[in-house]
Amino acid sequence: MKQKQQAITILILGSLSTISPFSIDMYLPGFPAIAKDLSTSIANVQLSLTSYFIGIAGGQLLYGPLLDKFGRKLPLYTGLAVYIIASLACALTASVESLITMRLFQALGGCAGMVAAQTLVRDLFPVQRTANVFSWMTLVVAVSPMIAPTVGGFITTSFGWHAVFITLALVALVILLLSYFVLEDGRKGDKTMSLKPKPVINNFISVIKEKQFLIYCVTGGLATSAPFAYIAGSSDVFINFYHTTEQEYGWIFAIIGGVMIGCTQLNHILLRRFKSEQVVNGALIFQTIVGIVLITGTFFNWWDKIGLIAMIALFVSPNGVINANTTALSLAPFVKNAGSAASLVGALRMTMGGITTALVSAFHNGTPTPMVIIMFMTVIGGLIVLKTGKIIIKYRAKDRTEESVII
């Protein structure tokens, strides 16, 4: 694949991965207008966000087997078509119940892009290059939470909240056309695969039994839950505890997001000297050290607003690097079951992220302490899984060697 074609391919794959982040963030500024038009509360409108998260987590498990059986393109086209129809239905909805339902279908369609993009990276690029490719895709994806609320706010103010969902449908249509006319097909489907529940479950189990997948999938899922904890708690911490304005909070969100985006691109430099396994290990150790300082300073009230912003930015800065490398390492062992593996990676991360946000809410006490502790615990959990998994593999390999010598 030529360099120009590679760049176009990565851009399209990154765009496929941004469909769900845009769908989550772009309509947030319209919550008050939606609640007013549908004669309901903002709390009820927030349930449409919950239904979207449920759809993402469950839908990714659905697309894995479909991508493996029918190839990459047909399930992708089907998912994007469902997304477009559901988006238009959201724009035409007359009740909050209908909005909640259509958002679920929107998620079920949109998450096809997330799973297909990861699977196609494994298909179209050599294994040794996948970590770099995921870093470039992360750059595209990471921009979306920074611009989506701003774009959504402008559209809502200028044209009304219905126009947000029409815009999302049009964007998805453009991505669908690019995928059809420009994007390569990837691995062909295995028609012999069964979609009956038992074989599908057995297929997922065979993926989970791959030790490298399990170690790096869980490690990445835990470690990359830290930003979910930050997103869940940061608005309350900065607006209510540090008394910043909504506009100031928007800048804080953008600054920390910008640090994550910038540091993600360091992965290209790191991979010239180190293996992906070494990069993940080093990044987690760095986060652990910063996390200890962050928690200690929070407990003893060392940080003012600027200090906490700086420490959080420093703490989450390696998350893009960890995400890119753990995803690449999780998918590396697979060719035949790459779709199922990619769907498990995505579903596990969304589930862990959802649990993390729930924990931040459950332990909320009006201070930054619950947020930073849970951020730290996700990273420690990831480091423990990584170290423990490597020890287990090492000793099992040693036992097998000794057995072969005895024989």
Phi, psi and chi 1 to 4 in degrees:
 res  aa     phi    psi   chi1   chi2   chi3   chi4
   1 MET       -  126.7 -167.1 -173.9  -60.7      -
   2 LYS   -69.3  160.9  -65.0 -179.2  179.4  179.8
   3 GLN   -61.3  -41.7 -171.0  170.3    0.5      -
   4 LYS   -64.0  -42.7 -176.9  178.7  178.8 -179.4
   5 GLN   -64.9  -37.3 -179.0   62.2   32.5      -
   6 GLN   -61.4  -44.4  -73.4 -177.5    0.4      -
   7 ALA   -62.6  -42.9      -      -      -      -
   8 ILE   -64.7  -41.5  -66.3  172.0      -      -
   9 THR   -62.0  -46.2  -62.3      -      -      -
  10 ILE   -62.7  -39.0  -68.2  170.7      -      -
  11 LEU   -63.5  -42.8 -176.8   60.2      -      -
  12 ILE   -67.1  -43.3  -64.6  173.3      -      -
  13 LEU   -63.0  -40.5  -66.1  176.5      -      -
  14 GLY   -63.7  -38.8      -      -      -      -
  15 SER   -64.3  -39.9  -61.2      -      -      -
  16 LEU   -59.3  -38.0  -75.3  168.6      -      -
  17 SER   -74.8  -18.5  -60.9      -      -      -
  18 THR   -87.8   -8.6   63.3      -      -      -
  19 ILE   -57.1  -48.6  -69.8  174.8      -      -
  20 SER   -70.7  -44.2  -78.0      -      -      -
  21 PRO   -56.3  -41.5  -29.3   36.6      -      -
  22 PHE   -65.1  -39.2 -102.6   92.7      -      -
  23 SER   -65.7  -29.7  -58.1      -      -      -
  24 ILE   -78.5  -47.1  -67.5  167.6      -      -
  25 ASP   -89.2  -27.6  -62.4  -33.0      -      -
  26 MET   -71.6  -29.0 -162.2  167.1  169.1      -
  27 TYR   -96.8   -0.3   87.9  128.0      -      -
  28 LEU   -57.8  -43.7  -63.9  179.4      -      -
  29 PRO   -63.9  -16.7  -22.3   34.6      -      -
  30 GLY   -89.4    1.9      -      -      -      -
  31 PHE   -53.1  -50.6  -88.4   20.8      -      -
  32 PRO   -59.6  -42.0  -24.0   35.1      -      -
  33 ALA   -67.0  -39.7      -      -      -      -
  34 ILE   -63.0  -46.2  -65.2  172.1      -      -
  35 ALA   -59.8  -41.0      -      -      -      -
  36 LYS   -67.5  -45.7 -177.2  178.7  179.0 -179.4
  37 ASP   -66.8  -35.6  -81.5    3.0      -      -
  38 LEU   -93.9    5.7  -60.0 -177.5      -      -
  39 SER    54.1   52.0  -58.3      -      -      -
  40 THR  -141.8 -176.3 -172.4      -      -      -
  41 SER   -95.0  160.1   65.4      -      -      -
  42 ILE   -63.6  -33.7  -70.3 -179.3      -      -
  43 ALA   -59.3  -39.4      -      -      -      -
  44 ASN   -70.1  -36.5  -75.0  -24.6      -      -
  45 VAL   -64.5  -35.0  176.6      -      -      -
  46 GLN   -62.8  -23.9  -73.1  174.2  -26.9      -
  47 LEU   -65.2  -23.3  -69.0  175.3      -      -
  48 SER   -69.8  -26.3   66.7      -      -      -
  49 LEU   -73.2  -41.6 -173.3   60.6      -      -
  50 THR   -60.9  -44.8  -57.2      -      -      -
  51 SER   -64.1  -31.9   68.6      -      -      -
  52 TYR   -66.6  -43.3 -163.5   91.8      -      -
  53 PHE   -62.5  -39.8  -82.8  116.0      -      -
  54 ILE   -61.6  -43.2  -67.2  171.0      -      -
  55 GLY   -63.5  -39.3      -      -      -      -
  56 ILE   -63.6  -48.8  -68.9  177.7      -      -
  57 ALA   -62.0  -46.5      -      -      -      -
  58 GLY   -75.8  -37.0      -      -      -      -
  59 GLY   -65.0  -34.5      -      -      -      -
  60 GLN   -63.5  -35.5  -70.2 -175.2   82.6      -
  61 LEU   -68.8  -28.3  -66.7  176.0      -      -
  62 LEU   -70.2  -41.7  171.2   68.6      -      -
  63 TYR   -77.4  -25.3  -75.7  105.5      -      -
  64 GLY   -53.4  -58.8      -      -      -      -
  65 PRO   -61.6  -35.3  -23.9   34.0      -      -
  66 LEU   -64.6  -40.5  -66.5  175.4      -      -
  67 LEU   -66.4  -35.2  -71.1  165.0      -      -
  68 ASP   -73.6  -33.8  -72.6  -26.8      -      -
  69 LYS   -83.8  -44.8 -179.0  174.9  178.7   63.9
  70 PHE  -103.5    5.9  -62.9  109.5      -      -
  71 GLY    86.4  179.5      -      -      -      -
  72 ARG   -84.5  -32.3  -46.4  -43.2 -173.2 -165.7
  73 LYS   -78.8  -47.1  -70.4  -66.1 -169.4   73.4
  74 LEU   -58.9  -50.2 -178.4   58.9      -      -
  75 PRO   -62.1  -34.0  -23.6   34.8      -      -
  76 LEU   -64.5  -47.4  174.1   60.6      -      -
  77 TYR   -61.0  -42.1  -61.3  152.3      -      -
  78 THR   -62.7  -45.9  -56.2      -      -      -
  79 GLY   -62.0  -44.2      -      -      -      -
  80 LEU   -66.0  -35.6  -69.1  177.9      -      -
  81 ALA   -64.1  -43.5      -      -      -      -
  82 VAL   -60.6  -42.2  170.1      -      -      -
  83 TYR   -61.0  -45.5  176.5   89.2      -      -
  84 ILE   -62.9  -46.7  -68.0  168.1      -      -
  85 ILE   -62.6  -44.6  -65.5  169.3      -      -
  86 ALA   -65.0  -36.2      -      -      -      -
  87 SER   -63.5  -44.4  -63.0      -      -      -
  88 LEU   -64.5  -36.5  -65.9  174.1      -      -
  89 ALA   -64.9  -37.5      -      -      -      -
  90 CYS   -61.3  -40.3  -73.3      -      -      -
  91 ALA   -66.2  -28.5      -      -      -      -
  92 LEU   -98.3   -0.6  -61.5  172.9      -      -
  93 THR   -63.7  149.1 -172.8      -      -      -
  94 ALA  -117.8    2.1      -      -      -      -
  95 SER  -146.4  155.9   68.7      -      -      -
  96 VAL   -69.6  -31.8   71.0      -      -      -
  97 GLU   -62.4  -41.9  -67.7   80.6   10.8      -
  98 SER   -66.4  -39.2  176.0      -      -      -
  99 LEU   -61.6  -44.5  178.1   64.7      -      -
 100 ILE   -60.2  -43.4  -68.0  168.4      -      -
 101 THR   -66.4  -45.5  -57.8      -      -      -
 102 MET   -67.7  -31.8  -72.5  -58.2  102.6      -
 103 ARG   -65.7  -34.7  -75.0  -75.5  -73.1  173.7
 104 LEU   -62.2  -46.3  176.3   65.2      -      -
 105 PHE   -67.7  -34.5  -78.0  102.4      -      -
 106 GLN   -60.9  -42.0 -166.8 -173.6   30.8      -
 107 ALA   -67.3  -42.7      -      -      -      -
 108 LEU   -60.4  -33.9  -70.4  172.1      -      -
 109 GLY   -79.5  -44.8      -      -      -      -
 110 GLY   -66.4  -32.0      -      -      -      -
 111 CYS   -70.7  -10.8   67.1      -      -      -
 112 ALA   -58.4  -37.1      -      -      -      -
 113 GLY   -64.0  -39.5      -      -      -      -
 114 MET   -64.3  -47.5  -60.9  171.7   65.8      -
 115 VAL   -71.0  -44.2 -177.6      -      -      -
 116 ALA   -63.7  -37.9      -      -      -      -
 117 ALA   -62.7  -46.7      -      -      -      -
 118 GLN   -64.5  -40.6  -69.7 -173.5   -4.5      -
 119 THR   -65.5  -41.3  -52.4      -      -      -
 120 LEU   -67.7  -31.0  -76.9  164.9      -      -
 121 VAL   -59.7  -44.3  169.8      -      -      -
 122 ARG   -65.4  -32.6 -178.8   64.5 -174.1   84.2
 123 ASP   -76.4  -43.3  -69.8  -12.5      -      -
 124 LEU   -94.4  -14.3  -57.9  178.4      -      -
 125 PHE  -124.7  148.8  -64.8   90.0      -      -
 126 PRO   -61.0  150.8  -18.2   29.4      -      -
 127 VAL   -55.6  -39.8  172.8      -      -      -
 128 GLN   -69.5  -11.5   62.6  -90.6   23.0      -
 129 ARG  -105.4   -8.1  -73.6 -149.9   57.2 -144.9
 130 THR   -64.4  -35.8   54.0      -      -      -
 131 ALA   -62.3  -41.9      -      -      -      -
 132 ASN   -63.1  -42.4  -92.7  -42.9      -      -
 133 VAL   -63.4  -43.3  173.9      -      -      -
 134 PHE   -63.2  -30.9  -80.6  121.7      -      -
 135 SER   -64.8  -43.6  -66.1      -      -      -
 136 TRP   -65.7  -39.4  -72.9  116.7      -      -
 137 MET   -64.3  -38.8  -74.9  174.7   57.1      -
 138 THR   -61.2  -35.3  -59.9      -      -      -
 139 LEU   -60.7  -44.4  174.4   62.2      -      -
 140 VAL   -65.0  -45.3  178.7      -      -      -
 141 VAL   -66.5  -39.6  174.7      -      -      -
 142 ALA   -66.9  -24.6      -      -      -      -
 143 VAL   -70.1  -29.8  171.4      -      -      -
 144 SER   -60.7  -44.6   58.8      -      -      -
 145 PRO   -66.2  -19.7  -19.1   32.0      -      -
 146 MET   -80.5  -35.5  -62.0  178.1   64.6      -
 147 ILE  -102.8  -24.0   66.2  172.1      -      -
 148 ALA   -60.2  -47.8      -      -      -      -
 149 PRO   -62.2  -36.3  -22.9   35.1      -      -
 150 THR   -66.2  -46.9  -56.9      -      -      -
 151 VAL   -63.1  -42.9  173.0      -      -      -
 152 GLY   -62.8  -39.0      -      -      -      -
 153 GLY   -64.4  -41.5      -      -      -      -
 154 PHE   -64.4  -45.6  171.2   77.6      -      -
 155 ILE   -64.0  -43.4  -67.3  174.0      -      -
 156 THR   -61.7  -44.9  -59.7      -      -      -
 157 THR   -66.4  -39.5  -57.4      -      -      -
 158 SER   -85.2  -38.0  -57.6      -      -      -
 159 PHE  -126.4   -6.9  -53.7  102.8      -      -
 160 GLY    98.0  159.4      -      -      -      -
 161 TRP   -67.6  -26.2   64.1  -91.7      -      -
 162 HIS   -59.6  -33.8  -55.0   82.7      -      -
 163 ALA   -66.6  -24.5      -      -      -      -
 164 VAL   -61.5  -45.7  170.8      -      -      -
 165 PHE   -72.5  -32.6  -68.4  103.7      -      -
 166 ILE   -65.1  -41.4  -65.2  173.0      -      -
 167 THR   -61.2  -43.7  -57.5      -      -      -
 168 LEU   -61.2  -39.8  -71.4  170.8      -      -
 169 ALA   -64.4  -41.3      -      -      -      -
 170 LEU   -66.9  -41.0  -69.1  173.9      -      -
 171 VAL   -62.0  -44.4  170.1      -      -      -
 172 ALA   -63.4  -35.9      -      -      -      -
 173 LEU   -63.8  -42.5  178.2   60.3      -      -
 174 VAL   -61.7  -44.6  171.5      -      -      -
 175 ILE   -63.8  -38.7  -64.9  173.0      -      -
 176 LEU   -61.0  -44.2  173.5   57.9      -      -
 177 LEU   -65.8  -41.5  -67.3  173.6      -      -
 178 LEU   -63.0  -40.5  -72.6  172.0      -      -
 179 SER   -63.9  -36.8  -60.1      -      -      -
 180 TYR   -74.0  -45.1 -177.5   81.5      -      -
 181 PHE   -92.0  -24.4  -71.3  107.8      -      -
 182 VAL  -115.5  -41.3 -179.3      -      -      -
 183 LEU   -73.6  136.1 -167.5   61.5      -      -
 184 GLU   -67.6  158.2  -67.0 -175.0   35.7      -
 185 ASP   -74.6  -30.9  -70.2  -18.8      -      -
 186 GLY    79.3 -164.9      -      -      -      -
 187 ARG   -66.1  139.4 -177.2  179.2  171.3   83.5
 188 LYS   -72.6  157.0  -64.7 -175.1 -179.1  -61.5
 189 GLY   -74.6  158.8      -      -      -      -
 190 ASP  -103.4   99.5 -178.7   -1.3      -      -
 191 LYS   -65.2  -16.8  -59.2  -62.9 -175.8 -178.8
 192 THR   -78.5  -14.5   63.6      -      -      -
 193 MET   -67.5  139.3  -73.5 -172.5   62.9      -
 194 SER   -96.0  144.6  172.5      -      -      -
 195 LEU  -104.0   12.9  -66.3  179.4      -      -
 196 LYS   -69.6  150.9  -67.3 -179.6  179.7  179.2
 197 PRO   -53.2  -45.7  -27.4   34.7      -      -
 198 LYS   -63.5  -50.4 -173.6  175.3  179.9  179.9
 199 PRO   -62.0  -36.4  -23.3   33.7      -      -
 200 VAL   -63.5  -45.5  168.6      -      -      -
 201 ILE   -63.1  -41.8  -67.9  171.4      -      -
 202 ASN   -62.3  -35.8  -72.3  -22.5      -      -
 203 ASN   -65.4  -43.0 -167.1   39.1      -      -
 204 PHE   -62.6  -40.4  -81.2  130.9      -      -
 205 ILE   -63.4  -40.3  -68.8  173.4      -      -
 206 SER   -63.4  -33.7   70.1      -      -      -
 207 VAL   -68.1  -45.7  170.8      -      -      -
 208 ILE   -64.0  -30.7  -67.0  171.8      -      -
 209 LYS   -69.0  -17.2  -76.0 -177.6  176.9  178.9
 210 GLU   -71.3  112.5  171.0   59.1   50.2      -
 211 LYS   -60.3  -41.1  -62.6  177.4 -176.7   62.0
 212 GLN   -62.1  -41.4  178.0  169.8  -38.4      -
 213 PHE   -60.7  -49.9  169.9   84.1      -      -
 214 LEU   -62.0  -45.0 -171.5   59.4      -      -
 215 ILE   -62.0  -51.3  -68.7  170.1      -      -
 216 TYR   -80.0  -26.4  -74.0  103.0      -      -
 217 CYS   -66.5  -47.7 -178.5      -      -      -
 218 VAL   -69.8  -42.1  176.3      -      -      -
 219 THR   -57.4  -50.0  -63.4      -      -      -
 220 GLY   -65.1  -39.6      -      -      -      -
 221 GLY   -61.7  -42.8      -      -      -      -
 222 LEU   -68.6  -52.0  -76.0  167.9      -      -
 223 ALA   -63.1  -39.7      -      -      -      -
 224 THR   -81.9    6.1   55.6      -      -      -
 225 SER   -81.1  -14.9  -67.4      -      -      -
 226 ALA   -56.6  -46.1      -      -      -      -
 227 PRO   -62.6  -28.9  -24.9   35.6      -      -
 228 PHE   -63.6  -41.3  -78.1   85.3      -      -
 229 ALA   -63.2  -40.9      -      -      -      -
 230 TYR   -63.4  -46.2  159.6   70.7      -      -
 231 ILE   -61.9  -40.5  -69.4  169.7      -      -
 232 ALA   -67.1  -36.4      -      -      -      -
 233 GLY  -105.4  -14.9      -      -      -      -
 234 SER   -67.6  -38.1   59.7      -      -      -
 235 SER   -63.0  -43.4   60.6      -      -      -
 236 ASP   -65.5  -42.3  178.8   68.5      -      -
 237 VAL   -62.6  -49.9  167.2      -      -      -
 238 PHE   -80.2  -37.2  -72.7  110.6      -      -
 239 ILE   -80.2  -44.2  -66.1  173.9      -      -
 240 ASN   -92.8  -36.6  -65.6  -34.6      -      -
 241 PHE   -85.3  -45.7 -172.6   80.8      -      -
 242 TYR   -97.7   -1.4  -75.3  103.3      -      -
 243 HIS    58.7   43.0  -53.5  -66.9      -      -
 244 THR   -84.9  160.3   63.3      -      -      -
 245 THR   -81.8  166.3   65.4      -      -      -
 246 GLU   -60.2  -37.9  -74.9   80.6   -1.5      -
 247 GLN   -66.1  -42.1 -172.7  176.4   13.1      -
 248 GLU   -63.4  -39.4  -72.6  173.8  -26.8      -
 249 TYR   -62.5  -38.7  171.2   68.6      -      -
 250 GLY   -58.9  -40.2      -      -      -      -
 251 TRP   -68.1  -39.5  -78.7  108.5      -      -
 252 ILE   -60.2  -45.8  -67.8  169.1      -      -
 253 PHE   -59.6  -42.4 -161.9   91.7      -      -
 254 ALA   -67.6  -40.0      -      -      -      -
 255 ILE   -63.8  -49.1  -70.6  168.8      -      -
 256 ILE   -65.5  -39.0  -66.2  175.8      -      -
 257 GLY   -63.9  -38.7      -      -      -      -
 258 GLY   -64.0  -37.9      -      -      -      -
 259 VAL   -62.7  -43.7  170.6      -      -      -
 260 MET   -62.2  -42.5  -73.7 -176.7   61.4      -
 261 ILE   -62.5  -47.8  -67.0  171.3      -      -
 262 GLY   -61.0  -44.1      -      -      -      -
 263 CYS   -70.2  -27.6  -69.9      -      -      -
 264 THR   -58.8  -36.4  -62.9      -      -      -
 265 GLN   -73.0  -11.4  -60.0  -43.7  -60.3      -
 266 LEU   -66.4  -18.9  -69.7  175.0      -      -
 267 ASN   -58.6  -35.8 -161.1   38.2      -      -
 268 HIS   -61.9  -37.7  -57.7  -64.3      -      -
 269 ILE   -73.4  -44.0  -60.6  171.7      -      -
 270 LEU   -62.2  -38.1  -66.7  170.7      -      -
 271 LEU   -72.3  -10.2  -71.4  173.7      -      -
 272 ARG   -74.4  -23.9  -66.4  173.0 -170.1  167.9
 273 ARG  -115.1  -25.6  -63.7 -171.2   58.0 -173.9
 274 PHE  -127.2  156.7  -54.9  101.6      -      -
 275 LYS   -78.1  159.7  -64.7  179.6  179.4  179.3
 276 SER   -57.4  -39.3  -72.0      -      -      -
 277 GLU   -59.6  -41.4  -63.2   92.6  -30.5      -
 278 GLN   -68.7  -37.7  -65.3  171.8  -50.9      -
 279 VAL   -63.9  -44.9  174.0      -      -      -
 280 VAL   -61.7  -47.1  172.0      -      -      -
 281 ASN   -59.3  -47.7 -174.9   63.7      -      -
 282 GLY   -65.0  -39.5      -      -      -      -
 283 ALA   -64.7  -41.2      -      -      -      -
 284 LEU   -67.4  -38.6  -72.2  172.1      -      -
 285 ILE   -64.3  -43.3  -68.3  173.1      -      -
 286 PHE   -58.2  -46.9  171.8   81.7      -      -
 287 GLN   -63.3  -36.4  -81.8 -166.7  -60.3      -
 288 THR   -62.8  -44.7  -60.3      -      -      -
 289 ILE   -63.4  -47.8  -65.3  169.6      -      -
 290 VAL   -63.0  -38.6  175.0      -      -      -
 291 GLY   -62.8  -38.3      -      -      -      -
 292 ILE   -62.1  -44.5  -68.0  171.0      -      -
 293 VAL   -64.4  -41.8  177.7      -      -      -
 294 LEU   -61.1  -47.1  173.5   60.9      -      -
 295 ILE   -67.1  -43.9  -71.9  179.7      -      -
 296 THR   -59.8  -47.0  -56.4      -      -      -
 297 GLY   -64.7  -36.2      -      -      -      -
 298 THR   -67.6  -42.0  -57.2      -      -      -
 299 PHE   -63.5  -39.2 -176.2   78.8      -      -
 300 PHE   -97.0   12.7  -70.7  105.5      -      -
 301 ASN    56.9   42.3  -64.3  -44.4      -      -
 302 TRP   -75.9  -29.5  -68.5   -8.9      -      -
 303 TRP   -93.5  129.8  -44.3  123.3      -      -
 304 ASP   -87.0 -172.2   57.9    7.9      -      -
 305 LYS   -58.6  -46.7  178.5  174.5   63.4  178.8
 306 ILE   -64.8  -41.0  -58.6  -59.9      -      -
 307 GLY   -62.5  -42.0      -      -      -      -
 308 LEU   -67.8  -40.1 -175.4   63.1      -      -
 309 ILE   -58.4  -46.4  -67.5  169.4      -      -
 310 ALA   -62.9  -42.7      -      -      -      -
 311 MET   -69.5  -40.2  -72.1  -56.3  -58.3      -
 312 ILE   -65.0  -42.6  -70.0  176.4      -      -
 313 ALA   -60.4  -42.1      -      -      -      -
 314 LEU   -65.9  -39.0 -170.6   63.2      -      -
 315 PHE   -66.8  -45.3  179.8   80.2      -      -
 316 VAL   -86.0   -6.0  -60.1      -      -      -
 317 SER   -55.6  -35.1   60.3      -      -      -
 318 PRO   -83.1   -0.5   -6.7   24.0      -      -
 319 ASN   -63.7  -36.6  -92.0  104.1      -      -
 320 GLY   -65.0  -38.6      -      -      -      -
 321 VAL   -64.3  -44.3  171.1      -      -      -
 322 ILE   -63.3  -43.7  -67.0  170.6      -      -
 323 ASN   -60.0  -47.6  178.1   62.7      -      -
 324 ALA   -63.0  -45.5      -      -      -      -
 325 ASN   -76.4  -38.4  -74.6  -73.6      -      -
 326 THR   -69.1  -34.6   54.6      -      -      -
 327 THR   -64.1  -46.5  -59.4      -      -      -
 328 ALA   -61.2  -43.7      -      -      -      -
 329 LEU   -69.3  -32.9  -70.6  164.2      -      -
 330 SER   -66.2  -40.0  -62.4      -      -      -
 331 LEU   -88.3  -15.4  -59.7 -178.5      -      -
 332 ALA   -54.1  -39.1      -      -      -      -
 333 PRO   -73.0   -5.5  -16.2   31.0      -      -
 334 PHE  -113.9  139.7  -57.2  101.0      -      -
 335 VAL  -123.7  -57.5  175.6      -      -      -
 336 LYS   -64.7  -43.3 -179.1  179.3  178.1 -179.2
 337 ASN  -105.6   29.4  -65.2  -31.9      -      -
 338 ALA   -62.0  -36.4      -      -      -      -
 339 GLY   -63.7  -46.1      -      -      -      -
 340 SER   -63.2  -40.7  -63.2      -      -      -
 341 ALA   -63.6  -44.5      -      -      -      -
 342 ALA   -63.7  -39.3      -      -      -      -
 343 SER   -66.5  -37.9   66.1      -      -      -
 344 LEU   -65.8  -40.3  -80.3  171.6      -      -
 345 VAL   -58.7  -50.0  169.8      -      -      -
 346 GLY   -65.0  -44.6      -      -      -      -
 347 ALA   -64.2  -41.7      -      -      -      -
 348 LEU   -64.3  -41.8  179.9   65.2      -      -
 349 ARG   -67.4  -40.7  -72.2 -173.9  179.4  176.0
 350 MET   -66.2  -38.2  -70.8  -54.6  -56.5      -
 351 THR   -64.7  -46.6  -59.7      -      -      -
 352 MET   -63.6  -39.0  -71.4 -175.2  174.1      -
 353 GLY   -63.1  -41.0      -      -      -      -
 354 GLY   -63.9  -42.0      -      -      -      -
 355 ILE   -63.1  -39.6  -67.1  171.8      -      -
 356 THR   -62.6  -45.3  -59.7      -      -      -
 357 THR   -63.8  -37.1   58.6      -      -      -
 358 ALA   -64.8  -38.7      -      -      -      -
 359 LEU   -65.8  -39.3  -71.4  173.2      -      -
 360 VAL   -61.7  -41.5  172.4      -      -      -
 361 SER   -67.8  -40.0  -61.3      -      -      -
 362 ALA   -65.1  -37.0      -      -      -      -
 363 PHE   -99.5   14.3  -69.3   99.6      -      -
 364 HIS   -58.4  130.1  172.4  -96.0      -      -
 365 ASN  -136.7   15.2   63.3    0.5      -      -
 366 GLY    84.1    4.9      -      -      -      -
 367 THR  -124.0  168.7   74.3      -      -      -
 368 PRO   -73.2  -11.1  -15.1   28.5      -      -
 369 THR   -57.0  -51.2  -56.6      -      -      -
 370 PRO   -58.9  -40.9  -23.4   34.3      -      -
 371 MET   -61.4  -49.9  179.3 -176.4   73.2      -
 372 VAL   -71.6  -33.3  -61.4      -      -      -
 373 ILE   -65.0  -45.4  -72.6  177.8      -      -
 374 ILE   -67.7  -37.7  -68.0  170.2      -      -
 375 MET   -57.3  -45.1  -72.1  170.5   65.4      -
 376 PHE   -66.9  -41.7  177.4   69.8      -      -
 377 MET   -65.2  -33.7  -67.5  -53.9  -64.9      -
 378 THR   -63.7  -40.4   61.4      -      -      -
 379 VAL   -69.6  -43.7  170.5      -      -      -
 380 ILE   -60.0  -41.4  -76.1  -66.3      -      -
 381 GLY   -60.3  -43.4      -      -      -      -
 382 GLY   -62.9  -42.2      -      -      -      -
 383 LEU   -65.5  -40.2 -174.2   60.1      -      -
 384 ILE   -63.8  -45.0  -70.1  172.0      -      -
 385 VAL   -61.5  -43.2  169.8      -      -      -
 386 LEU   -62.0  -49.8  179.4   64.2      -      -
 387 LYS   -66.6  -44.6  -64.5  -66.1 -172.7 -177.2
 388 THR   -63.3  -44.2  -56.1      -      -      -
 389 GLY   -61.1  -41.6      -      -      -      -
 390 LYS   -66.1  -38.8  -75.8 -171.6  172.0 -177.1
 391 ILE   -64.0  -43.7  -69.6  171.3      -      -
 392 ILE   -62.5  -45.2  -69.1  172.2      -      -
 393 ILE   -62.4  -40.8  -71.1  176.9      -      -
 394 LYS   -62.1  -46.1 -179.4  179.9  178.1 -179.5
 395 TYR   -71.8  -34.4  -84.5   97.7      -      -
 396 ARG   -67.0  -39.4  -75.3 -173.1  175.6  178.0
 397 ALA   -64.0  -39.0      -      -      -      -
 398 LYS   -65.6  -41.5 -177.4  179.7  177.5 -179.2
 399 ASP   -63.6  -41.5  -71.4  -18.1      -      -
 400 ARG   -64.2  -37.9  -75.1 -164.4  -63.9  -92.2
 401 THR   -65.0  -43.8  -57.6      -      -      -
 402 GLU   -64.5  -38.8  -70.1  176.9  -10.8      -
 403 GLU   -63.5  -41.0  -73.3  174.4    4.1      -
 404 SER   -67.1  -33.4   62.9      -      -      -
 405 VAL   -67.3  -42.5  169.9      -      -      -
 406 ILE   -62.9  -42.1  -67.5  170.6      -      -
 407 ILE   -63.4      -  -68.7  171.0      -      -
